[in-house]
Amino acid sequence: MPALAVSLCALSLAACGGSDGGKPLDLTILHINDHHSHLDAETTTLTLKDAAGASKAVSVELGGFARVTAAIEALAAGKPNVLKLHAGDAITGDLYFTQSEGQADAVMMNTVCFDAFTLGNHEFDGADAGLVKFIDYLHAGACKTPVLSANVRPAAGTPLAARIADYAIIERGGQQVGVVGLTVKDKTRFASRPDASTRFLDEATAAQAAIDALRARGVNKIVLMSHLGYAADQALAPQLDGVDVIIGGDSHTLLGPDSMKGFGLTPAGAYPTAATDKAGRPVCIAQAWQYAYAVGALDVSFDAAGQVARCSGTPQVLVGEAFKVGNVVAAAADADAFRSQLAASGVFRITTPSTTATAALAPFKAAKDALSTQVAGGATDNLCVRRVPGTKRDVTRSSLGDVCNKDATVIAQGGDIQQLVADAFLEQGQRFGGADISLQNAGGVRIDIPAGDITVGKVYTLLPFKNTLYRLQLTGAQVRAALEDGIDSVLNGTGSGAYPYTGGLRFSVDMNQPRGNRIGNPEVRDAGGNWKPLDPAASYRLITNNFTAEGGDKYDTLKAIPAAQREDTFLDYADSFLQYVRSRSPLAKPAVAGRSTQSYVETP
């Protein structure tokens, strides 16, 4: 076990090791995941009934980290045994990160003072050195939140190796609770930028080794913080012996009761989701959506043998108490009716932001607002985010809820905003040096753009990474192979973020075919606007971001393009879309004929 894990244990316990003497324990776990530098409140639309009983589309503030702080404080009040956990991907995704490189996130996390934090894949977006900087910001205050991952192995003696541990042992109610961290392996290796010397171990093997080490120390209550995704967590539980609770992240999954559908949100499963471990013992799985929108509140009762006797809870979706119908502030009677429905739901929590957290954020917010409030253009339609078409992958990501998640075009052909980003990159490539087609990985596009003004801040939240556009010279055969790389990565590699969106290129997708046959009927749009079959032998100029050009998301075909056939245009990718917004506004949902995915066949 790493030395840091031993020191954490020493700090957490009066006596490290030994059993709990056969006592039951009631534990409350308050958790978030994937807040991705989204520190400000955003806006969503819910379906609510007014005072007369008529259904209305009602706009309300959603989330904001100061609400997370306030909610966790309120939910912890009066509870004797509370664990506060963050399941990874704290950084990358908003101007707050672009401007402060994680300092704003660390300051806000310390207003909660989490008991443990596990590494997500995006913690490595700035390589190991960027992660070290973030951890140092996180540890600058009094909290010193343990940073955990049992399957991340930085090179010995490196700064990162000294800052992370496999697990922590935390005392609650006079008993020991083991908390293990776990980071998605392939996605971090291929869809982020860890140092080449940092190794990522098999997730199940590393998790079991940490569980065994904890049990050898007499710890029989074990919580796994898993940044693997909801489906992966369900698959992992029966592979492990001795895990009791899995607090998840990575897939941005909304869990909760079916009653949420009436408000315009469709959860992907129950909160908590029941599973069993390798020995048939109960395991509780939970996740808390995304972007500081929600806090998971999980109550777990352990019996005298340390097994889960009971597990229950609800997600707490954090909203404000000001309501608009259209652009009009709701009448007092209607607002009272809306508040009553939200309060009765059991899952929506009207929350006043913490004044302490608001004050801590203030200097960072002032710097952000100076830039972000400039209006660059507008949109006539909601431009929905969706990584993969269909109804099986990435289906709860939209902050606009079912307005986007159940949109027929989004289901059939994928995200509106991903397509527009690909179109924008093609246009910029054509303006500066020439381009025939463009490619953008779905996961590089982070949020919806609601109808209305598009600010500079929204653009840099949409495209938060420090990427530039590359121009590559490929044959048609290589273009098709690159598309196959992206689809294969969705099925067998880094996950939904690799799905390809293209400008000036359209195709069909059948996820049931073997690799090499999943892309069908590829067509290229010529200078006259006509669609013609992709010629395997012809040469094409492809514009993409430097991340995929360098093989990120397992775009191995692009990585293999020789230096003589690749060029860094030095065009900032977020600024490229900003110029598109300024020149093309108002933006609308892209026309079906120009969308990259023309048809999509889902797996069974």
Disulfide bonds with the S-S distance in Angstrom:
Cys9-Cys16 1.41
Cys113-Cys143 2.32
Cys284-Cys311 2.24
Cys384-Cys404 2.05
